[in-house]
Each structure stands twice: as C-alpha cells, then as structure tokens.
Amino acid sequence: MVLLFIGPSGSGKDTQADLLNEKFGFKVISSGDVFRDRIENGGEYAQEIKGYVERGEWVPDELTYKIMEEYLSKVDEKDLILTGAVRTFPQIELLDDVLMKNNRELSGVIYFELSDEVATERLLERGREDDTEEVIESRLAEFHESFKPILDEYDKRELLISIDASPTISEIHSEVLNRLNLDEEHTKGNTE
C-alpha cells in the first residue's frame, strides 16, 4: 500500500504517519528525509541539494524526483507513506513516473482537512518564533491555492480520501484506519 498524505501545517499528518509506522510498520518518506539522507551520506547531487536547502529554496522538481527514484529503489517495505512528495501540480506526474519505475502505484491520497481557524490556533500554540498570525494566514492561503488542483486531480482519479483533522489525534487515527480498512490483521512486517 502506497499512501500520499496531504494537509496544511497543523493538520497532524506527520503524527498520523508516525502512528501508522508504529502500529503497522509503514515506512514514512518525506522529501526532507530523502534530501537529508543524501546530504549526510554524500553521493551524486549531494552538494547541489545542500546548497538549495541551506539557502531555504525548494529543490527543483527534476532533481527531487531523481533522488526520490533512487531512494525508493532501495526501500524494501511494501507499505509506504509519502509526505511532502507532491506540492505542485506537475509533481503528480513525476510521482506517478517514479512509483511506476519502482513497480509501485498509489493506493490512496489522504487529505487532512482543517479549517484555517483551527490550523492557525494550533500553529500559534506550537509557538515557533516565526509563526505570527499573518505569516500563518499567508502560508495557509498559499497551501489552498497550490493544492486545490492537486486535490481535484486525485479526486478525479478516485484516490482522494478526505479526513476531518479537527478532532483528537486518536479520533483522527481511528478514522484513518477505518477509511483505509486497516485493522490488526495488517500488522508490522506484513508483505502482502
């Protein structure tokens, strides 16, 4: 099972990914992890990626997916959760391509839906210094603008599963398990 997690900051998608990792052994892969792995272990493009990361710039799509493809080819786990893997519309096709080259396909796209009010509240509580209300609002507006076409596309493909991310962590987790038909049968190390 290959899942793509999407949601605004504060929606708890990383927490939910970690819970599926602990309970069922899903390998969680974020583009950030893939970049850190390459920078730490060296190899082709390591310095180039490091440059982008240090300047706080997005790593270009083509390079991101080249690295992602190599990384996935070394992953043995059948069950994956991708976070931060699709941020722009053109990346949908790039992800399709990378998964296909690794004989995998997307099973579902989980969209953790959260109102801007609740997201803002949560992010302000987290208290990162650079998280002012204005900064958060602008980030959320940017999220909605760039993700609407992405969500529409996955909806058209009948892969989109929207989950209300406003309840408690355990309530959201139950809903995720329910919507994905995951139960105790699907335990760690299951290689079906």
N, C-alpha and C positions, 0 to 999 in steps of 0.2 A: 504494500500500500504506500503510495507516494502522495503526501498532502502538502498543499501550499497554504500557509497561514498569512492572512492579510488583516490589518486593523490599524486604527490610528494609535498614536502614542497614548499609553494609559489604558489600552483595551485589555491588557493582560495576556496577549498572545504568547509571549515568551514563557510566562508562568504556566500556561496550559500546555505548551510544547514540552516543558520540563516534566510536568506531571505524566504525560504520555510516555516520555522517556523512562521515568522511574518505574511506572506500572507495567508497561508493555515492551520496553526496550526499543522504542522508536529512536532512530538516530536523528538528532536535530542539527540541521545545517543552515547556517546563516552566511550571507556573502561576507560579513565581517569576519567570521571564523575562518572562512576559506582564505581570505586575504592575510589574516594574522598567521595562519599556518604557513603560507608561502613566504612571508617576510621572515618568520623565525627559522624556517628550515632551508631558506635560500632556494636556488633554482632559477629557472628562466623567468624573467619579468619581475623578480623579487624587488629589485631596486626601483623599478618603474612604479610598481604598486605602492611601495613605501613612500615614494615622492608624492603621489596623489593623496594618500592617507594623511601624511604629515601636513600637507597644505590644506587639509579639510575639504578636498574636492572629491566628487564622485569618480570612481574608476570607470573609464569608458566601457560601454556595453560589450564591445567585441572582446576586450581583454578580460572582463569579468567572466564571460561565458567560456572563454578558452580555458581559464583557470578552473572554473566550475566543472567543466567536462573532464579535465584531468583528475580533479579531486574525486568526482563521483565514480570514476573508473576504478578507484582504489577502495571504494566503500562496499563491504560485503553484506551489510544489513539489508534486508528486503524492505523493512518499514522505515520510511524517511519522512521527516517534516522539514520543509524548506521555509525559512523566514527571511524576509528582505530580498527574496530572489527575483521578484517582479515589482518594479517601481514605476515603469513606464510602459506604454502600450507595445512598442517594438520588442520589449523583452519577453513578451508572451511567446512569440515565435522562436526566439533564441532559446528559451527554456524548453519548448517542445523538442527542438532540434537536439539539445544536449541530452535530454532524457531518452530520446529515440536512439541516439548513438550508444547509450548505455543500456539498451534493451529495457527501458522502464517507461511507464506512462503515468500521467497524473490521474489519481483516483478521485480527488476532490479538492475544492478550494474553500477553506473555512474563512468566512469573513466575520470578524468580531466587531459587531456593530455597537457603536456607543455614541450617545448624544454629545455634542460639543461641550455642553454644560458639565456633564459628568466627567468627561475627559479632562477638561480644564481643572476641575476640582481636584481630581486625582493627581494630576501633574503638579499642581501647586502644593499639595500635601507632601509629595515626594521631595519637594524643596530643592531642586537643582538651582544653583545661583542664577544661571542664565534664563531660567524659566519664569519670565514675567507673564502676566496675563496677555499682554499684547503679542509677545513672541509666540506663546502657545496658540493664540487665536489665528495668527498668520500661518503657523505650521499646520493647523487643522484645515484651514481654508485650502492650503496648497495640497494637502492629502486628498481632500474631496475632489478637487479639480483633476488631479492626475489619476486618481483611482476609479473615477466613475466609468470611463470607457473600458478599463480593465475588468471591473466587476460585471459590466454589461456583456462583455465578450465571454467570460466564464459562465455567465447565466445562460447565454445562448447555447453554449456547449453542454448545458445541463450538469455542470460540475460545481456550481456555486451552492454553498450551504451557509446561510446567514444565521448567526447565533447572537442573541442579546447578551452583550458583555457588561450589563449593568448590575446583575445580581452578585452574590458572593462567589469566591473562587470555586468552592465545592459545588455550588449550584451550576455554574458555567461548565465545570468539568463533567458533571452528570449529563448535561445537555449534549456536550461534545460526544461522550461515549454513546449516548442514545442515538444521535443523528448518524454516527459512523458505524452503528451496530457493533460496537466493541464491547466485549464482556470478558469475564475471567478466562474464557477459552483461549482468547487471543493473548497468551502470556508471553513473557520475555523469551526471546530466542525462537519464537515460532517462525518457521521458514516456509510456510505455505505459499 
